[in-house]
């Protein structure tokens, strides 16, 4: 493969990666725990957009349980977002590990 052809292929790959990154950033991710007691929404840029707490989850005598539910929901949505991103990028790169991706 000559250098010019390789550069064109790299430019195509960069264009596809940029497009996929933009699509991922435009998406929202949602997760819920404990049968919907706590629901969270995360933007494609990784910003927490909303937290919805079912009133039944609020027990003044057990605030720690609610805190645990919130942490679990936030961690789940972050994990889901990262998995979706890795899956989308991996399909383009053929599983190659590219720094910064």
Secondary structure, 3 states (H helix, E strand, C coil): CCHHHHHHHHHHHHHHHHHHHHHHHHCEEEEEEHHHCEEEEEECCCCEEEEEECHHHCCCCCHHHHHHHHHHHHHHHHHHHHHHHHHHHHHHHCCCCCCCC
